[in-house]
Each structure stands twice: as C-alpha cells, then as structure tokens.
Amino acid sequence: MFAGAVPALDSLNVMRLSSPQSAILSAVIFNALIIVALVPLALRGVRYRPASASAMLRRNPLVYGVGGVLLPLVGIKLIDLLVSLVPGIA
C-alpha cells in the first residue's frame, strides 16, 4: 500500500500482485472460498488415529504447515490474476 509513497517498500511485494486494491479483493475472495470449503470438513470432524508423538510431529507440520503457507500464496496469486483481467473491478 505504501510503495507509492515509499518506493523502497516495493521490495516487500514478493507476490507481485497487480495493485493494493486487487490484493485486498483477492485475499477477501480467497478467505470466503476457504471458509465455505472448510465448513463441511469442520462439521464432519477428523478421524482419530493413535500415533506416536514423533510420527505426529513429522506429519502435522508437513500437512498443516505447507498447506497453511503455500496454499494461500498460490490461491491469492491466482485470484489476483483473474481479478486483474476483469476491467473495472480493482
């Protein structure tokens, strides 16, 4: 948002989103889609599987860490590309 006023902050734009407006719109759309997708999962629950602590510590960061960091970055970037194609939205 401040890259126009302080050009040095442009280096923080690691995702290279089109504009601040499209970045906010893309994040809001992504969050709305994820909430709708996760509600059925939350209502269904997760099956309990007994496992050792070391097995869980190997699996959980991989599943939740990678999915929790990479999926939003990729999803928001894809939505930003779509939003930037439509004239007049952002």
N, C-alpha and C positions, 0 to 999 in steps of 0.2 A: 504494500500500500504506500509505503514511504519512498519507494525507489525513484519517483519523480522528483521529490524534494531533496533526497539524499542519494545521489547516484551510486555511491559505494555500497548501498544496501542491495543493489541488483544481484550481487554475488550470492545472496541468500535465496534467490529464486531457483532452487535446484530442480524443480519440476518443469520450469519454463512454461508456466501457464500463460494463457493469452493476455489476460488483464486481471486486475484485482476483482472486478465485478464478476467475471466468469469464474474465477477461482472460488469465490464465496458461493455463487449459484451452483457450481459443480459439487462442492462439499455438502451443501444442503440437499441436493438431489441424491447424492450417494448415501447420505445418512438416512434419508427417507426410504430408499430402496433396501438398505441393510436392515433397518428396523422391521420392515414388512417381511423380509426373508427370515429373520431370526425369531419372530414371534412363534411360528409353529414349532421350531426347534425347542424353544423355551417351554412351551406347553407340553411337548412330548417328553422332555427330560432327557437325561443321559443315562445309559445303562451302566450300572456299577460293575466294575471288573476288578477283582482283587489283584493287586500287583505290588511288587516291592517298591520301596521309596526310590531306589536308584533307577528302576525302569520308568517310573512316572517322571522323575527329574530329567530323563533323557527324552521322553516323548512330549511332555507338555510344552517346554519351550520351543520345540520344533514346530508343533502343530499350532499353538496359540501365538507364539512369538512371530514366526514367519508369516502366518496368516493375518495376524493383527497389525503387522507393519507393512508388508508388501501389498496385500490386497487393497487397502485404502489408497495407497500411492498409485497403483495401476488403475484402479476404478475411477478415482478423481481425474486422472490424466485423460482417460478415455472419454469421460463425460465432458471434460473441458474441450476436447477436440470436437465433439458433437455440438456443444453449445456454441463454439466459435464459428462453426459452419453456418448456423442459422442467423441471418441478419436481423438486427434489432433486438435480440434477446439480451446480450451483455456487451 
